[in-house]
Amino acid sequence: MAVVSPASAAKRELVELGVVRLRAFGYEPVVMPHTLLRGPLYYAGTAEERVADLHAAFADEAVEGIFCTRGGWGSVELLPLLDKDLIKANAKVFVGYSDHTSLHAWFWSECGMRTFYAPMVAADWSREDGVELRTWRAAVEGDGAWSVGADDGMRVLREGEAEGRLLGGCLSILTEALGTPWALRIEEPCVLFVEDIGTKPYKWDRFLQHWKFAGKMEHVRGVVFGDMSANVEPEEMELLEAACLHALGDFAGPVAMGLKCGHVERENRSLPLGARVKMSSEGLREA
């Protein structure tokens, strides 16, 4: 597996610790040439250097998976530089979240490639309790049936059932892509997963209404919000929930909140983006 930094610079010591734990887990991580660069600005190298690592990882037949170190900001700079023919011909496991939502969206829209919104090397694997292993094994390794529910933080806000492709990611990144050639394409029924960090209730309302007015909710059959503790203090949680339900006032499908995936403090869950899933009061499971 290749370790890459498509966005912001990662701390060397956290990458090294994550690599050690991945090796102990049975993987053979290879840190790509530009992964540990710092600069320009907050980036892990120039856009050309970062995309070179991605292309090299996709081109290398010995590499079965590509794991990001951390998010931050910067993946969107790579989108105009990505080699669609190379990537589509060499589809493989891609793991990341947060800012890498732009890459997940591109891989799905341009290549129809399933990816994994799942723990990263420096952000999660570097911590003893950073990775929830059941969903990692089921989603990323295909070991067992993938599902999430109440034990993973999900609670029902609106009852119902839905089925479709599991798509989504970091809501601010998805929304900022609207009006560009790289907006996530949703052309069939889907269950939308969205999460974020540092996003106040009124911003959740704004982003979701923007999505609705942009026509992006047409094929959405169910909505799952992530764990919101990285966005507001506990006393604001009720307001945030109400803001999200307000923005989805004319949405007829089921709604759940609290899935511990993405910006969480511990035991980060893994999601198979692009997989067909079923949503019900019991939770979410691969169809």
C-alpha positions in Angstrom: 0.0 0.0 0.0 1.1 3.5 -0.8 1.0 6.4 1.8 0.3 9.8 0.2 -0.4 13.4 1.2 -2.6 14.9 -1.5 -3.4 18.0 0.6 -1.8 19.5 3.7 1.5 18.7 5.2 1.5 15.9 7.8 3.7 15.6 10.9 6.5 13.2 10.2 6.2 11.6 13.7 2.5 10.9 13.3 3.0 9.4 9.8 5.8 7.2 11.1 3.7 6.0 14.1 0.8 5.3 11.8 3.0 3.3 9.4 4.3 1.2 12.4 0.7 0.4 13.4 -0.3 -0.5 9.9 2.7 -2.8 9.7 1.6 -4.4 13.0 -1.9 -4.8 11.4 -0.4 -6.8 8.5 0.1 -4.2 5.8 3.3 -3.2 4.0 3.0 0.6 3.7 5.4 2.4 1.4 5.7 6.2 2.0 5.7 7.9 -1.4 8.5 10.4 -2.3 6.7 13.6 -1.6 4.5 12.4 1.3 6.5 14.2 4.0 7.2 17.4 2.2 6.3 20.7 4.0 5.3 23.7 1.9 4.7 25.7 -0.1 2.3 27.3 2.4 0.5 24.5 4.2 0.7 22.0 1.4 2.6 18.7 1.3 4.5 19.9 -1.8 3.3 21.5 -5.0 0.2 20.2 -6.8 2.5 18.6 -9.4 4.5 16.8 -6.7 1.4 15.6 -4.9 -0.3 14.3 -8.1 2.9 12.6 -9.1 2.7 10.5 -6.0 -0.9 9.6 -6.7 -0.2 8.7 -10.3 2.8 6.6 -9.4 0.7 4.7 -6.8 -2.0 4.0 -9.3 0.5 2.9 -12.0 2.4 0.5 -9.7 0.9 -3.0 -10.0 2.5 -3.9 -6.6 0.3 -1.3 -4.9 -3.1 -2.6 -3.9 -4.2 0.4 -1.9 -3.6 4.2 -1.4 -3.9 5.6 2.1 -3.9 9.3 2.8 -2.0 10.7 5.8 -4.3 13.6 6.6 -6.7 16.1 5.1 -6.5 19.8 5.7 -6.7 21.6 2.4 -5.4 21.1 -1.1 -6.8 18.0 -2.9 -9.0 20.2 -5.1 -5.8 21.5 -6.8 -5.1 18.0 -8.1 -8.4 17.6 -10.0 -7.4 19.3 -13.3 -4.1 17.3 -13.2 -5.5 13.8 -12.7 -5.0 11.2 -15.5 -8.4 9.7 -15.9 -7.2 6.9 -18.3 -4.4 5.8 -15.9 -6.7 5.8 -12.9 -9.6 4.1 -14.5 -7.4 1.4 -15.9 -5.8 0.8 -12.5 -8.7 1.2 -10.0 -7.7 0.3 -6.5 -8.5 0.9 -2.8 -8.4 4.7 -2.0 -8.7 5.7 1.7 -9.2 9.2 3.1 -11.8 11.7 4.4 -12.3 15.4 5.0 -10.6 17.4 2.3 -10.2 14.2 0.2 -13.9 14.4 -0.4 -13.0 16.2 -3.7 -11.0 13.1 -4.7 -13.7 10.7 -3.7 -16.2 12.7 -5.8 -13.8 12.8 -8.8 -13.1 9.0 -8.6 -16.8 8.2 -8.6 -18.0 10.8 -11.1 -15.1 10.2 -13.6 -14.2 6.6 -13.1 -17.2 5.0 -11.3 -14.6 3.8 -8.7 -15.7 2.8 -5.2 -13.6 4.4 -2.5 -13.5 4.4 1.3 -14.3 7.3 3.6 -12.2 5.8 6.3 -9.3 6.3 8.8 -6.1 8.0 7.6 -2.5 7.2 8.5 -1.4 10.2 10.6 -4.9 11.3 11.7 -6.2 8.0 12.9 -3.8 5.0 12.6 -1.3 6.9 14.7 -3.6 6.6 17.7 -4.2 3.4 19.6 -8.0 4.0 19.5 -8.2 5.9 16.2 -9.7 3.1 14.1 -12.8 1.1 14.6 -11.7 -2.3 13.2 -15.0 -4.0 12.5 -16.1 -1.5 9.9 -12.6 -1.2 8.5 -12.3 -5.0 8.0 -15.8 -5.2 6.4 -15.6 -2.1 4.2 -11.9 -1.9 3.2 -10.9 -5.6 3.4 -14.2 -7.1 2.5 -14.1 -9.3 5.6 -17.7 -9.8 6.7 -20.9 -7.9 5.9 -20.6 -4.1 6.3 -23.2 -2.3 8.4 -23.6 0.5 10.9 -26.3 1.4 13.4 -27.0 2.5 16.9 -23.8 1.1 18.3 -21.9 3.3 15.8 -23.7 6.4 17.0 -26.6 6.5 14.5 -30.0 7.7 15.8 -33.1 8.1 13.7 -34.4 11.6 13.2 -37.0 10.7 10.6 -38.3 7.1 10.0 -38.4 5.4 6.7 -36.5 3.2 4.3 -34.2 4.0 1.4 -31.9 2.2 -1.0 -29.2 3.4 -3.4 -25.5 4.2 -3.8 -23.7 5.4 -0.7 -22.2 8.8 -1.7 -21.1 12.0 0.1 -18.3 13.1 2.4 -17.4 16.5 3.9 -20.4 18.8 3.2 -18.4 22.0 2.9 -16.1 20.5 0.3 -19.1 19.0 -1.6 -20.9 22.3 -1.6 -17.9 24.4 -2.7 -17.6 22.1 -5.8 -21.1 23.1 -7.0 -20.9 25.1 -10.2 -17.5 23.5 -11.1 -16.7 20.6 -13.5 -15.9 18.5 -10.4 -19.1 18.6 -8.5 -20.2 15.1 -7.4 -22.5 13.6 -10.0 -25.6 11.9 -8.5 -27.3 10.2 -11.4 -29.1 7.4 -9.6 -30.8 6.8 -6.3 -28.4 7.3 -3.4 -28.1 7.5 0.3 -26.2 10.7 1.2 -23.7 10.7 4.0 -22.4 14.1 5.1 -20.2 15.3 8.0 -17.9 18.2 8.7 -15.8 20.1 11.3 -16.2 23.5 12.8 -19.5 24.1 11.0 -22.2 26.0 13.0 -25.9 25.2 12.8 -26.7 28.1 10.4 -24.0 26.9 8.0 -25.4 23.4 7.9 -28.7 25.0 7.1 -27.1 27.1 4.4 -25.1 24.3 2.8 -28.1 21.9 2.7 -30.4 24.6 1.2 -27.7 25.3 -1.4 -27.7 21.6 -2.3 -31.4 21.6 -2.6 -31.6 24.7 -4.8 -28.7 23.4 -7.0 -30.9 20.3 -7.7 -28.5 17.9 -6.0 -31.2 16.3 -3.8 -33.2 15.0 -6.8 -31.9 11.4 -6.5 -31.2 11.4 -2.7 -33.4 8.8 -1.0 -32.0 9.0 2.5 -29.6 11.2 4.5 -27.2 10.2 7.2 -25.4 12.9 9.1 -22.1 12.2 10.9 -21.2 12.7 14.5 -21.6 16.4 15.1 -19.3 16.8 18.2 -16.5 18.4 16.0 -19.0 21.1 15.0 -20.7 22.4 18.1 -20.7 22.2 21.9 -23.2 19.9 23.5 -25.5 22.8 24.3 -25.8 23.7 20.6 -26.6 20.1 19.4 -30.3 20.6 19.6 -30.1 23.7 17.5 -27.9 22.0 14.9 -30.3 19.1 14.6 -33.2 21.4 14.2 -31.3 23.4 11.6 -30.6 20.3 9.5 -34.3 19.1 9.8 -35.4 22.6 8.8 -33.2 22.5 5.6 -34.7 19.1 4.8 -38.2 20.2 5.5 -39.5 19.1 2.1 -37.3 16.0 1.9 -39.5 12.8 2.2 -36.8 10.2 2.9 -35.4 8.9 6.2 -32.9 10.9 8.1 -30.4 9.8 10.7 -27.6 11.5 12.7 -24.5 10.7 14.7 -22.6 8.2 12.7 -19.0 8.2 14.1 -17.2 8.6 10.8 -14.8 11.3 9.7 -14.0 14.0 12.1 -14.3 12.0 15.3 -12.1 11.7 18.4 -11.8 8.0 18.5 -12.8 4.7 16.8 -13.4 6.2 13.3 -15.8 4.1 11.3 -15.2 3.2 7.6 -17.7 3.7 4.9 -17.7 2.1 1.4 -18.5 5.0 -0.9 -20.2 3.9 -4.1 -21.5 0.7 -2.6 -25.2 -0.1 -2.8 -26.8 0.2 0.6 -30.1 0.0 2.4 -31.2 2.4 5.1 -33.8 1.7 7.7 -34.6 2.3 11.4 -32.0 -0.4 12.1 -29.2 1.5 10.5 -27.3 1.3 7.2 -26.1 -1.9 5.6 -24.5 -2.9 2.3 -27.2 -4.3 0.0 
